[in-house]
Amino acid sequence: TAEHTRAFIKIQDGCNQFCSYCIIPYARGRIRSRSEDDILKEIEGLAAGGYREVVLTGIHLSSYGMTGGTDFSKSLLLPLIQQVSKIAGIERIRLGSLEPRIITTEFAKGLSENSKVCPHFHLSLQSGSNTVLNRMNRKYSAEEYYEKVCILREVFQNPAITTDVITGFPGET
C-alpha cells in the first residue's frame, strides 16, 4: 500500500492567457491536455496502490480539454471529474487553481452533485482593482470575480475559497 494517500495528477500543461506579468505561455507553450484514458489509467493504478485522494492539477487547469480560445464552457474538466469519481477506491477529488471564468451555476452544480469533490476552490484574483486587472491582461473584473464566489456560496453549503493577490504591480497605488 501507499505510504501516502494523496496523489497529484498533472492533467494539463501550457497556457493561452498571456497575462502581462507571466512568462508561462512562452516558456511552457500553448495549452495541451493529457488524454482522459491516460489520466484514468494512472488514477486507477494509484487507487490500486492505496491512494484514496487525487488532486487534479495543471498550469491552467480550467482549460483542460480545450484546444484554444477562452470559452470555458468548452472545458472538459467537469466530465473528467465525473469519470475520476467512478474509480473504485478514490474517495476524494481536489482541484488545483481554477480560472474564475470557469465558474458557472452549471459547473458549480455539477461539482456539488459529486460527493467526492472537496468543496475547496482556489480562484486566482491577482488584484481587486479593475484598472490593475486590465493592465495585467486578466479577462475578468473584480465584480465578475465576486459573482463567481457568490455562485460557489449559493451551490455549496460552506465552500473554502482561497486566492492569489499580486501586490505592488507596476502602476498600482
ROSE-4610 file (N, C-alpha, C; in Angstrom, 1 decimal, always signed):
// ROSE-4610
residu = [T/T/T/A/A/A/E/E/E/H/H/H/T/T/T/R/R/R/A/A/A/F/F/F/I/I/I/K/K/K/I/I/I/Q/Q/Q/D/D/D/G/G/G/C/C/C/N/N/N/Q/Q/Q/F/F/F/C/C/C/S/S/S/Y/Y/Y/C/C/C/I/I/I/I/I/I/P/P/P/Y/Y/Y/A/A/A/R/R/R/G/G/G/R/R/R/I/I/I/R/R/R/S/S/S/R/R/R/S/S/S/E/E/E/D/D/D/D/D/D/I/I/I/L/L/L/K/K/K/E/E/E/I/I/I/E/E/E/G/G/G/L/L/L/A/A/A/A/A/A/G/G/G/G/G/G/Y/Y/Y/R/R/R/E/E/E/V/V/V/V/V/V/L/L/L/T/T/T/G/G/G/I/I/I/H/H/H/L/L/L/S/S/S/S/S/S/Y/Y/Y/G/G/G/M/M/M/T/T/T/G/G/G/G/G/G/T/T/T/D/D/D/F/F/F/S/S/S/K/K/K/S/S/S/L/L/L/L/L/L/L/L/L/P/P/P/L/L/L/I/I/I/Q/Q/Q/Q/Q/Q/V/V/V/S/S/S/K/K/K/I/I/I/A/A/A/G/G/G/I/I/I/E/E/E/R/R/R/I/I/I/R/R/R/L/L/L/G/G/G/S/S/S/L/L/L/E/E/E/P/P/P/R/R/R/I/I/I/I/I/I/T/T/T/T/T/T/E/E/E/F/F/F/A/A/A/K/K/K/G/G/G/L/L/L/S/S/S/E/E/E/N/N/N/S/S/S/K/K/K/V/V/V/C/C/C/P/P/P/H/H/H/F/F/F/H/H/H/L/L/L/S/S/S/L/L/L/Q/Q/Q/S/S/S/G/G/G/S/S/S/N/N/N/T/T/T/V/V/V/L/L/L/N/N/N/R/R/R/M/M/M/N/N/N/R/R/R/K/K/K/Y/Y/Y/S/S/S/A/A/A/E/E/E/E/E/E/Y/Y/Y/Y/Y/Y/E/E/E/K/K/K/V/V/V/C/C/C/I/I/I/L/L/L/R/R/R/E/E/E/V/V/V/F/F/F/Q/Q/Q/N/N/N/P/P/P/A/A/A/I/I/I/T/T/T/T/T/T/D/D/D/V/V/V/I/I/I/T/T/T/G/G/G/F/F/F/P/P/P/G/G/G/E/E/E/T/T/T]
num = [1/1/1/2/2/2/3/3/3/4/4/4/5/5/5/6/6/6/7/7/7/8/8/8/9/9/9/10/10/10/11/11/11/12/12/12/13/13/13/14/14/14/15/15/15/16/16/16/17/17/17/18/18/18/19/19/19/20/20/20/21/21/21/22/22/22/23/23/23/24/24/24/25/25/25/26/26/26/27/27/27/28/28/28/29/29/29/30/30/30/31/31/31/32/32/32/33/33/33/34/34/34/35/35/35/36/36/36/37/37/37/38/38/38/39/39/39/40/40/40/41/41/41/42/42/42/43/43/43/44/44/44/45/45/45/46/46/46/47/47/47/48/48/48/49/49/49/50/50/50/51/51/51/52/52/52/53/53/53/54/54/54/55/55/55/56/56/56/57/57/57/58/58/58/59/59/59/60/60/60/61/61/61/62/62/62/63/63/63/64/64/64/65/65/65/66/66/66/67/67/67/68/68/68/69/69/69/70/70/70/71/71/71/72/72/72/73/73/73/74/74/74/75/75/75/76/76/76/77/77/77/78/78/78/79/79/79/80/80/80/81/81/81/82/82/82/83/83/83/84/84/84/85/85/85/86/86/86/87/87/87/88/88/88/89/89/89/90/90/90/91/91/91/92/92/92/93/93/93/94/94/94/95/95/95/96/96/96/97/97/97/98/98/98/99/99/99/100/100/100/101/101/101/102/102/102/103/103/103/104/104/104/105/105/105/106/106/106/107/107/107/108/108/108/109/109/109/110/110/110/111/111/111/112/112/112/113/113/113/114/114/114/115/115/115/116/116/116/117/117/117/118/118/118/119/119/119/120/120/120/121/121/121/122/122/122/123/123/123/124/124/124/125/125/125/126/126/126/127/127/127/128/128/128/129/129/129/130/130/130/131/131/131/132/132/132/133/133/133/134/134/134/135/135/135/136/136/136/137/137/137/138/138/138/139/139/139/140/140/140/141/141/141/142/142/142/143/143/143/144/144/144/145/145/145/146/146/146/147/147/147/148/148/148/149/149/149/150/150/150/151/151/151/152/152/152/153/153/153/154/154/154/155/155/155/156/156/156/157/157/157/158/158/158/159/159/159/160/160/160/161/161/161/162/162/162/163/163/163/164/164/164/165/165/165/166/166/166/167/167/167/168/168/168/169/169/169/170/170/170/171/171/171/172/172/172/173/173/173]
x = [+0.8/+0.0/+0.9/+0.2/+1.0/+1.3/+2.5/+2.8/+2.0/+1.6/+0.7/-0.6/-1.7/-3.0/-3.4/-2.6/-3.0/-2.0/-2.5/-1.6/-2.0/-1.0/-1.1/-1.0/-2.0/-2.1/-2.1/-1.0/-1.0/-1.7/-2.8/-3.7/-3.5/-2.9/-2.8/-1.5/-1.0/+0.2/-0.1/+0.7/+0.7/-0.5/-0.5/-1.5/-1.6/-2.8/-3.1/-3.5/-3.4/-3.9/-3.1/-1.8/-0.8/-1.1/-1.1/-1.2/+0.1/+0.1/+1.2/+2.4/+2.2/+3.3/+3.9/+3.3/+3.6/+4.4/+5.3/+6.2/+5.7/+4.7/+4.4/+4.0/+3.2/+2.8/+4.1/+5.1/+6.3/+7.2/+7.3/+8.2/+7.6/+6.3/+5.6/+4.8/+4.5/+3.8/+2.3/+1.6/+0.1/-0.5/-1.8/-2.5/-2.5/-2.2/-2.4/-2.8/-3.6/-4.2/-3.8/-3.6/-3.5/-4.8/-4.7/-6.0/-6.7/-8.0/-8.8/-8.4/-8.2/-7.9/-6.6/-5.6/-4.3/-4.4/-5.2/-5.4/-6.1/-7.2/-8.0/-7.1/-6.3/-5.4/-4.4/-3.9/-2.9/-3.6/-4.8/-5.5/-6.0/-6.4/-6.8/-5.6/-4.4/-3.2/-2.9/-3.0/-2.8/-3.8/-5.1/-6.1/-5.8/-5.3/-5.0/-3.8/-3.0/-1.8/-2.1/-3.4/-3.7/-4.0/-3.9/-4.2/-5.7/-6.2/-7.6/-8.1/-7.1/-7.4/-6.5/-7.1/-6.3/-6.6/-5.5/-5.6/-5.3/-6.3/-6.1/-5.4/-4.3/-3.5/-3.2/-2.7/-2.3/-1.9/-1.1/-0.7/-2.0/-2.9/-4.2/-5.3/-5.6/-6.4/-7.8/-8.3/-9.7/-9.8/-8.6/-8.6/-8.5/-8.6/-8.5/-9.4/-8.8/-9.6/-9.9/-9.5/-9.7/-8.6/-8.8/-7.7/-7.3/-8.1/-7.8/-9.0/-8.9/-9.9/-10.1/-11.1/-11.3/-12.7/-13.4/-14.8/-14.7/-14.8/-14.6/-15.8/-16.9/-18.0/-17.5/-16.4/-15.9/-14.8/-14.6/-13.6/-14.2/-13.4/-13.8/-13.4/-13.2/-12.8/-13.9/-15.1/-16.2/-16.5/-16.6/-16.7/-15.6/-14.3/-13.2/-13.4/-13.8/-14.0/-15.1/-16.1/-17.2/-16.6/-15.7/-15.2/-14.2/-13.4/-12.5/-13.3/-14.4/-15.2/-15.7/-15.8/-16.3/-15.2/-13.9/-12.9/-12.9/-13.0/-13.1/-11.9/-12.1/-11.0/-10.8/-11.2/-11.0/-12.1/-11.8/-12.8/-12.9/-11.9/-11.9/-11.1/-11.7/-11.1/-10.9/-9.7/-9.4/-9.0/-9.2/-8.8/-7.7/-6.8/-5.8/-6.5/-5.7/-6.2/-7.1/-8.2/-9.2/-9.2/-9.5/-9.7/-11.1/-11.3/-12.7/-13.8/-13.4/-14.5/-15.0/-14.4/-15.0/-16.2/-16.3/-17.3/-18.6/-19.5/-20.9/-21.8/-23.1/-24.0/-24.0/-24.0/-24.0/-22.7/-21.6/-20.3/-20.3/-20.7/-20.7/-21.7/-22.9/-23.9/-23.4/-22.7/-22.1/-21.1/-20.3/-19.3/-20.1/-21.1/-21.7/-22.5/-22.9/-23.6/-22.7/-21.4/-20.5/-19.9/-20.3/-19.9/-18.4/-17.7/-16.2/-15.4/-16.1/-15.4/-15.3/-14.0/-13.8/-14.2/-15.0/-15.5/-14.5/-13.3/-12.3/-11.9/-12.0/-11.8/-10.8/-9.7/-8.7/-8.9/-9.4/-9.6/-8.7/-7.8/-6.8/-7.5/-7.3/-7.9/-6.8/-5.6/-4.5/-4.6/-5.8/-5.9/-7.4/-7.8/-9.1/-9.5/-8.5/-8.7/-8.9/-10.0/-10.2/-9.2/-8.7/-7.6/-6.4/-6.0/-4.8/-5.1/-6.3/-6.6/-6.5/-6.9/-6.8/-5.4/-4.5/-3.1/-2.4/-3.0/-2.4/-2.9/-3.8/-4.4/-5.2/-5.8/-6.7/-8.1/-8.8/-10.0/-11.3/-11.2/-12.4/-12.3/-13.4/-13.3/-13.5/-13.2/-13.4/-14.8/-15.8/-17.2/-17.5/-17.0/-17.2/-16.6/-15.5/-14.9/-15.8/-16.3/-17.2/-18.5/-19.0/-20.1/-19.8/-18.6/-18.2/-18.2/-17.6/-17.6/-19.0/-19.9/-21.3/-22.0/-21.7/-22.2/-21.8/-20.5/-20.0/-20.7/-20.9/-21.5/-23.0/-23.6/-25.0/-25.2/-24.2/-24.3/-23.8/-22.7/-22.1/-22.5/-22.6/-23.0/-22.0/-20.7/-19.6/-18.3/-18.3/-17.1/-15.9/-14.7/-13.5/-13.0/-12.8/-12.3/-11.0/-10.0/-8.7/-8.3/-7.3/-6.9/-5.5/-5.0/-3.7/-3.9/-3.1/-3.1/-1.7/-1.5/-0.2/-0.2/+0.7/+0.7/+1.9/+1.8/+2.9/+3.0/+2.0/+2.0/+2.4/+3.2/+3.7/+2.5/+2.5/+1.5/+0.4/+0.5/-0.5/-0.2/-1.2/-1.0/-1.5]
y = [-1.2/+0.0/+1.3/+2.4/+3.6/+4.2/+4.8/+5.5/+6.7/+7.3/+8.5/+8.1/+8.9/+8.6/+9.6/+10.7/+11.8/+11.8/+11.8/+11.9/+13.1/+13.8/+14.9/+14.4/+14.7/+14.3/+15.5/+15.7/+16.8/+16.4/+17.1/+16.7/+17.6/+18.7/+19.8/+20.6/+21.1/+22.0/+23.1/+24.2/+25.3/+26.3/+27.4/+28.5/+29.4/+29.8/+30.7/+32.1/+32.4/+33.6/+34.9/+34.7/+35.8/+37.0/+36.7/+37.8/+38.6/+39.9/+40.8/+40.5/+39.8/+39.6/+38.2/+37.3/+35.9/+35.4/+34.6/+34.0/+32.6/+32.0/+30.6/+30.3/+31.2/+30.8/+30.7/+31.5/+31.5/+30.3/+30.0/+29.0/+27.6/+27.5/+26.2/+25.9/+27.0/+26.8/+26.9/+26.7/+26.7/+25.6/+25.7/+24.6/+23.3/+22.3/+20.9/+20.0/+19.1/+18.2/+16.8/+16.1/+14.6/+14.0/+12.8/+12.2/+11.7/+11.6/+11.2/+9.7/+8.9/+7.5/+7.4/+8.2/+8.1/+8.5/+9.6/+10.1/+9.0/+8.5/+7.5/+6.2/+5.8/+4.6/+4.9/+6.1/+6.5/+6.5/+7.1/+7.1/+5.7/+4.9/+3.5/+2.8/+3.0/+2.4/+2.9/+4.2/+4.8/+4.3/+4.2/+3.7/+2.2/+1.4/+0.1/+0.0/+1.0/+1.1/+1.7/+2.0/+2.6/+4.0/+4.8/+6.2/+6.4/+7.3/+7.5/+8.9/+9.7/+11.1/+11.6/+12.3/+12.8/+14.3/+15.0/+16.4/+16.6/+17.1/+17.4/+18.7/+18.8/+20.0/+20.3/+21.5/+21.9/+23.3/+23.8/+25.2/+26.1/+25.6/+26.4/+25.3/+24.8/+23.6/+23.8/+25.0/+25.2/+25.0/+25.0/+24.9/+23.4/+22.5/+21.1/+20.7/+20.0/+19.6/+20.6/+21.8/+22.9/+23.0/+23.3/+23.5/+24.9/+25.8/+27.2/+28.1/+29.4/+30.2/+30.4/+31.1/+31.4/+31.1/+30.3/+29.9/+28.7/+28.9/+27.8/+26.9/+27.2/+26.2/+25.0/+25.2/+24.1/+23.3/+23.6/+22.8/+21.5/+20.5/+19.1/+18.7/+19.7/+19.4/+18.7/+19.2/+18.6/+17.1/+16.8/+15.4/+14.5/+15.1/+14.3/+14.0/+15.0/+14.8/+13.7/+13.8/+12.8/+11.4/+11.2/+9.9/+9.5/+10.4/+10.1/+9.6/+10.2/+9.8/+8.4/+7.8/+6.4/+5.4/+5.8/+4.9/+4.3/+3.0/+2.3/+2.7/+3.1/+3.4/+4.8/+5.7/+7.1/+7.7/+8.3/+8.8/+10.3/+11.0/+12.5/+13.0/+14.0/+14.7/+16.2/+16.7/+18.1/+18.7/+20.0/+20.7/+21.7/+21.9/+22.9/+24.3/+25.3/+26.6/+26.7/+27.4/+27.5/+28.9/+29.1/+30.3/+30.7/+31.9/+32.3/+32.2/+32.4/+32.3/+30.9/+29.9/+28.5/+28.3/+29.2/+29.0/+29.6/+28.7/+29.0/+28.2/+28.5/+27.8/+26.3/+26.1/+24.7/+23.9/+24.6/+23.9/+23.7/+24.7/+24.5/+23.5/+23.4/+22.4/+21.0/+20.9/+19.6/+19.1/+20.0/+19.7/+19.3/+20.1/+19.9/+18.6/+18.1/+16.8/+15.6/+15.9/+14.8/+14.8/+13.8/+13.7/+13.6/+13.2/+13.0/+14.3/+15.4/+16.6/+17.4/+17.8/+18.6/+20.0/+20.6/+22.0/+23.1/+23.0/+24.0/+24.5/+25.8/+26.4/+27.5/+27.3/+28.3/+29.1/+30.3/+31.2/+32.3/+32.4/+33.4/+34.8/+35.7/+37.0/+38.0/+38.0/+38.8/+40.2/+40.9/+42.3/+42.5/+43.4/+43.8/+45.1/+45.6/+46.8/+46.5/+46.9/+46.7/+47.3/+48.4/+49.1/+48.2/+47.7/+46.8/+45.5/+44.9/+43.7/+43.9/+45.0/+45.3/+45.4/+46.1/+46.1/+44.8/+43.9/+42.6/+41.7/+42.2/+41.4/+40.2/+40.4/+39.4/+39.7/+38.6/+38.8/+38.8/+39.3/+39.4/+40.7/+41.1/+42.3/+41.8/+42.7/+42.3/+42.0/+42.6/+42.3/+40.9/+40.6/+39.2/+38.2/+38.4/+37.5/+37.3/+38.4/+38.3/+37.5/+37.7/+36.9/+35.4/+35.0/+33.6/+33.1/+33.9/+33.5/+33.3/+34.2/+34.1/+32.8/+32.4/+31.2/+30.0/+29.9/+28.8/+28.8/+30.0/+30.1/+29.7/+29.9/+29.5/+28.0/+27.4/+26.0/+25.1/+25.5/+24.7/+25.3/+24.4/+24.9/+25.8/+25.3/+26.1/+25.9/+26.4/+26.2/+27.0/+26.4/+27.1/+27.8/+29.1/+29.8/+30.5/+30.2/+30.8/+31.5/+32.4/+33.2/+33.5/+34.1/+34.8/+36.3/+37.1/+38.5/+39.0/+39.7/+40.3/+41.7/+42.1/+43.4/+44.2/+45.5/+46.3/+46.1/+45.8/+45.6/+47.0/+47.1/+48.3/+49.3/+50.5/+51.5/+51.4/+50.4/+50.3/+51.3/+51.9/+52.9/+52.2]
z = [+0.0/+0.0/+0.0/-0.3/-0.4/+0.9/+1.0/+2.3/+2.5/+1.4/+1.5/+0.8/+1.0/+0.4/-0.6/-0.7/-1.7/-2.8/-4.1/-5.2/-6.1/-6.6/-7.5/-9.0/-9.8/-11.2/-12.1/-12.8/-13.8/-15.0/-15.3/-16.4/-17.6/-17.4/-18.4/-18.3/-19.4/-19.3/-20.3/-20.1/-21.0/-20.7/-21.4/-21.1/-22.3/-22.6/-23.7/-23.3/-22.0/-21.4/-21.7/-21.7/-21.9/-21.0/-19.7/-18.7/-18.8/-18.6/-18.9/-18.0/-16.9/-16.0/-16.1/-16.9/-16.9/-18.1/-17.9/-19.0/-19.4/-18.7/-18.9/-20.3/-21.0/-22.4/-23.3/-23.0/-23.8/-23.3/-22.1/-21.5/-21.7/-21.5/-21.5/-22.7/-23.5/-24.7/-24.5/-25.5/-25.5/-24.8/-24.4/-23.7/-24.4/-23.7/-24.2/-23.0/-23.3/-22.2/-22.4/-21.3/-21.4/-21.8/-22.4/-22.8/-21.5/-21.6/-20.5/-20.1/-21.1/-20.9/-20.1/-20.5/-19.8/-18.3/-18.1/-16.7/-15.9/-16.5/-15.7/-15.4/-16.4/-16.1/-15.0/-15.0/-13.9/-12.6/-12.5/-11.2/-10.8/-11.7/-11.4/-10.7/-11.3/-10.7/-9.3/-9.2/-7.9/-6.8/-7.2/-6.3/-5.9/-6.9/-6.6/-5.6/-5.6/-4.8/-3.4/-3.1/-1.8/-1.8/-2.9/-2.8/-2.8/-2.0/-1.8/-2.2/-2.4/-2.8/-4.0/-4.9/-6.0/-6.1/-6.5/-6.7/-8.2/-9.0/-10.4/-10.5/-11.2/-11.3/-12.8/-13.1/-14.4/-14.3/-15.3/-15.4/-15.5/-16.3/-16.5/-16.5/-15.3/-15.1/-15.8/-15.7/-16.3/-17.8/-18.5/-19.9/-20.3/-19.4/-19.7/-20.8/-21.8/-23.0/-24.1/-23.8/-24.8/-25.7/-27.0/-27.9/-28.1/-27.7/-27.8/-27.4/-27.5/-27.1/-25.6/-25.2/-23.8/-23.4/-24.1/-23.8/-22.9/-21.6/-20.7/-20.6/-21.3/-21.4/-22.3/-23.0/-23.8/-23.0/-21.8/-21.0/-20.7/-20.7/-20.4/-19.0/-18.1/-16.7/-16.0/-16.0/-15.3/-15.7/-17.0/-17.4/-16.9/-16.9/-16.4/-14.9/-14.2/-12.7/-12.5/-13.3/-13.2/-13.4/-14.4/-14.7/-13.5/-13.0/-12.0/-10.7/-10.5/-9.3/-9.3/-10.5/-10.7/-10.4/-10.2/-10.0/-8.6/-8.5/-7.2/-6.3/-5.1/-4.1/-4.0/-5.0/-4.9/-4.1/-3.0/-2.0/-2.1/-2.6/-2.6/-3.8/-4.4/-5.5/-5.2/-5.3/-5.1/-6.4/-6.5/-7.7/-7.4/-8.4/-8.3/-8.6/-8.8/-9.1/-10.3/-10.2/-11.2/-11.8/-13.0/-13.7/-13.2/-12.7/-12.3/-13.3/-14.6/-15.6/-15.9/-15.3/-15.5/-14.5/-13.5/-12.5/-13.1/-13.4/-13.8/-12.8/-12.8/-12.0/-12.4/-13.7/-14.2/-13.7/-13.9/-13.5/-12.0/-11.2/-9.7/-9.3/-9.9/-9.5/-9.9/-11.0/-11.4/-10.4/-9.9/-8.8/-7.5/-7.2/-5.9/-5.9/-7.0/-7.1/-6.9/-6.9/-6.8/-5.4/-4.6/-3.2/-3.0/-4.0/-3.8/-4.0/-4.6/-4.8/-3.5/-3.2/-2.0/-2.3/-1.4/-1.7/-1.4/-1.9/-1.8/-3.1/-3.3/-4.6/-4.5/-5.3/-5.3/-6.7/-6.5/-7.7/-7.7/-8.7/-8.8/-9.0/-8.1/-8.2/-8.8/-8.3/-8.6/-8.2/-8.4/-7.9/-7.7/-6.8/-6.6/-7.4/-8.1/-8.9/-10.4/-10.9/-12.4/-13.3/-12.9/-13.7/-13.7/-12.5/-12.5/-13.2/-13.0/-13.7/-15.2/-15.7/-17.1/-17.6/-16.8/-17.1/-17.0/-16.2/-16.0/-17.2/-18.0/-19.1/-18.6/-17.4/-16.9/-17.6/-17.8/-18.6/-17.8/-16.6/-15.8/-14.9/-14.3/-13.4/-12.0/-11.1/-9.7/-9.4/-10.0/-9.9/-10.4/-11.5/-12.1/-11.2/-10.6/-9.6/-8.5/-7.9/-6.8/-7.1/-8.4/-8.8/-8.8/-9.2/-9.2/-7.8/-6.8/-5.4/-4.9/-5.3/-4.9/-5.4/-6.6/-7.2/-6.4/-6.0/-5.2/-3.8/-3.3/-1.9/-2.0/-3.2/-3.3/-3.5/-4.2/-4.5/-3.4/-2.8/-1.7/-0.4/+0.6/+2.0/+2.6/+2.6/+3.2/+2.4/+1.2/+0.4/+1.0/+0.9/+1.2/+0.0/+0.0/-1.2/-0.8/-1.6/-1.4/-2.7/-2.7/-3.8/-3.8/-4.9/-5.0/-5.3/-4.7/-4.9/-5.2/-6.2/-6.5/-6.0/-5.1/-4.6/-5.2/-5.3/-5.9/-7.4/-8.1/-9.5/-10.1/-11.2/-11.7/-12.0/-11.5/-11.6/-10.6/-9.7/-8.6/-7.5/-7.0/-5.9/-4.6]
